[in-house]
Amino acid sequence: MPILDSNKIVTINSRKIDGKIHKSWKAELIETNHNLLKFVGKFEKEIKHEHLGVIRRGTVSYEFYWLDRGFNVFRFHEPEGNLRNFYCNINLPPQLENNVLELSPFGVEIFASICGSGKRNLSRRSSNRFLHFSLLALESAL
C-alpha cells in the first residue's frame, strides 16, 4: 500500500517526459480499493486547456489512479454538477509517497465529452506514433 499520512490532502505532480513538473494541484483522497486511489479536487481558477477548452473555476474533478496500471482517468463536472467530460492519460503507474502522487505520462491523452445529443465525442492526442495508432483499437471498443 502507498505511503500516506493521516492527512488525506495529496499533492499531485504531473511530469513531462523529461521529468520536469508540468502541472501540480491538490486533491482529497476519498476512497482506496486495493491498488485504486480515488480523489476529488476543485479548480481554484479558470484554466484554458488546449483540447478541453475553458475549464471554469469551481469545476470538480474526480480522479482515478491505479498503482499497478499504466493509465488514469479524470471525470470533470461543471460547478453546477453536470457531467462535463472524461479525460484519460496513458502513463507509467503513479508513485505515492509522503502525500505526493507522481505521474509520468507517455504523452498520450484521450478526451471524451458528452454532446447535447447524448452522443460521445472522443478525441486523442499523442506524441508517440506507435501509441497513437494503437489507440484506434481502443476507440472502436468504446
C-alpha positions, 0 to 999 in steps of 0.5 A: 500500500502507498505511503500516506499520512493521516492527512488525506490532502495529496499533492499531485505532480504531473511530469513531462517526459523529461521529468520536469513538473508540468502541472501540480494541484491538490486533491482529497483522497476519498476512497482506496480499493486495493491498488485504486486511489480515488480523489476529488479536487476543485479548480481554484481558477479558470484554466484554458486547456488546449483540447478541453477548452475553458475549464471554469473555476469551481469545476470538480474533478474526480480522479482515478489512479491505479498503482499497478496500471499504466493509465488514469482517468479524470471525470470533470463536472461543471460547478453546477454538477453536470457531467462535463467530460472524461479525460484519460492519460496513458502513463507509467503507474503513479508513485505515492509517497509522503502525500505526493502522487507522481505521474509520468505520462507517455504523452498520450491523452484521450478526451471524451465529452458528452454532446447535447445529443447524448452522443460521445465525442472522443478525441486523442492526442499523442506524441508517440506514433506507435501509441497513437495508432494503437489507440484506434483499437481502443476507440472502436471498443468504446 
